[in-house]
Amino acid sequence: LAACGDRTGTYTLGTSEQEQGYRDLGKALDSELRRRGKVMLKTIETNGSLDNVKRLKNGELDFALVQGGFEFDDTGLRMLAAVDTEHLHILVPVSSDINDLSDLAGKRIAAGIAGTGSRRLTESIVEAASYDPPVELIATTRETVASELNSGEVDAAMFVSDLRRELKPLLADGQLRLVGVRSAIALSQLLFDVDATEIPSGIYGRNLSLPDTALPTLSVQTNLVVRADVPNNIVKQVIEALYNFRVRHDAWLPDLTEESGRNSPDLMLHPAAEAYYRRNDPLTSDQFEIAAFFLAALIALVSAARVFCRWYRIRITNDKRTNSESD
């Protein structure tokens, strides 16, 4: 029934109020699908990844962007693609004596609002680091974090974001700087679905001046997730649109490829996504055996039909001969 589902209609995609990258991708997907004239993808700005998972499971959303790095009940959910990589950014005032994640003990940390993947990952890092004295996590939005850092209301901010527009405005005036995570490799072994990586030198600031050296940090994937009961035809149209050049360009996903998209251990692929990714794959040995079996069965059926036809013709000929001799 899913395979025969309607090829048109309006479906919903959960993005995030806090993530510009999520909103850009949602807008680009909807624009491309509307251009094709079949499916419309209504984007809904939510509180973030945890909220998106909740809404997927209760049926409010059909598709959603969900940050990796935390565990959740994936019953009834399937993967379409890993669409991007988000990096942990730790921001402090330029005058701060904080130079590494390890220096945050006893500090007040702006850590995103409840429901966001940033908040959940920050909580996991703080728990793994076992700070003494403990840190204080303060719910802060991206819009207010710069003023709170500069006024001294918080000592540092921790956000998970892509490497582009999200944090450039915060670092443009030179009042804030980034610090690294020297224990990134160790933490990646302690945290679920989190990798050690780097923030490249010179990706932020005026004249691409920040950071002055590459900073070790942590990263997680951004995943496009779908409810398992969304029809195959709809999923196929969305995943075809995802890899279109216009979508990758407008959502600024230059590194998104089918190979990178399919390599995600987070969730089982939706059947339509799996078929899409495997459409050009050579036959596996099992598939070859199945195809050979059906081919052999077809040949046997054709041969049997030919034998039957030959027998039938002979019988008709003999019946005619018998009738002629009787006359």
DAPEZI-V523755 format. One record per residue. N is the residue number from 1. BURIAL is I if it has 16 or more other ideal C-beta (glycine too) atoms within 10 Angstrom, else O. Layout:
N:BURIAL / N:BURIAL
This chain:
1:O / 2:O / 3:O / 4:O / 5:I / 6:O / 7:O / 8:O / 9:O / 10:O / 11:I / 12:I / 13:I / 14:I / 15:I / 16:I / 17:I / 18:I / 19:I / 20:I / 21:I / 22:I / 23:I / 24:I / 25:I / 26:I / 27:I / 28:I / 29:I / 30:I / 31:O / 32:I / 33:I / 34:O / 35:O / 36:O / 37:O / 38:O / 39:I / 40:O / 41:I / 42:O / 43:I / 44:I / 45:O / 46:I / 47:I / 48:I / 49:I / 50:I / 51:I / 52:I / 53:I / 54:I / 55:I / 56:I / 57:I / 58:O / 59:O / 60:O / 61:I / 62:I / 63:I / 64:I / 65:I / 66:I / 67:I / 68:I / 69:I / 70:I / 71:O / 72:I / 73:O / 74:I / 75:O / 76:O / 77:I / 78:I / 79:I / 80:I / 81:I / 82:I / 83:I / 84:I / 85:I / 86:I / 87:I / 88:I / 89:I / 90:I / 91:I / 92:I / 93:I / 94:O / 95:O / 96:I / 97:O / 98:I / 99:O / 100:O / 101:I / 102:O / 103:I / 104:I / 105:O / 106:O / 107:I / 108:I / 109:I / 110:I / 111:I / 112:I / 113:I / 114:O / 115:I / 116:I / 117:I / 118:I / 119:I / 120:I / 121:I / 122:I / 123:O / 124:I / 125:I / 126:I / 127:O / 128:O / 129:I / 130:O / 131:I / 132:O / 133:O / 134:O / 135:I / 136:O / 137:I / 138:I / 139:O / 140:I / 141:O / 142:I / 143:O / 144:O / 145:I / 146:I / 147:O / 148:I / 149:I / 150:O / 151:O / 152:O / 153:O / 154:I / 155:I / 156:I / 157:I / 158:I / 159:I / 160:I / 161:I / 162:I / 163:I / 164:O / 165:O / 166:I / 167:I / 168:O / 169:O / 170:I / 171:I / 172:O / 173:O / 174:O / 175:O / 176:I / 177:I / 178:I / 179:I / 180:I / 181:I / 182:O / 183:I / 184:I / 185:O / 186:O / 187:I / 188:I / 189:O / 190:O / 191:I / 192:O / 193:I / 194:I / 195:I / 196:I / 197:I / 198:I / 199:I / 200:O / 201:O / 202:O / 203:I / 204:I / 205:I / 206:O / 207:O / 208:O / 209:O / 210:I / 211:I / 212:O / 213:O / 214:O / 215:I / 216:I / 217:I / 218:I / 219:I / 220:I / 221:I / 222:I / 223:I / 224:I / 225:I / 226:I / 227:I / 228:I / 229:O / 230:I / 231:I / 232:I / 233:I / 234:I / 235:I / 236:I / 237:I / 238:I / 239:I / 240:O / 241:I / 242:I / 243:O / 244:I / 245:O / 246:O / 247:I / 248:I / 249:O / 250:I / 251:I / 252:I / 253:I / 254:O / 255:O / 256:I / 257:O / 258:O / 259:O / 260:I / 261:I / 262:I / 263:O / 264:I / 265:O / 266:I / 267:I / 268:O / 269:I / 270:I / 271:O / 272:I / 273:I / 274:O / 275:O / 276:I / 277:I / 278:O / 279:O / 280:O / 281:O / 282:O / 283:O / 284:O / 285:O / 286:O / 287:O / 288:O / 289:O / 290:O / 291:O / 292:O / 293:O / 294:O / 295:O / 296:O / 297:O / 298:O / 299:O / 300:O / 301:O / 302:O / 303:O / 304:O / 305:O / 306:O / 307:O / 308:O / 309:O / 310:O / 311:O / 312:O / 313:O / 314:O / 315:O / 316:O / 317:O / 318:O / 319:O / 320:O / 321:O / 322:O / 323:O / 324:O / 325:O / 326:O / 327:O
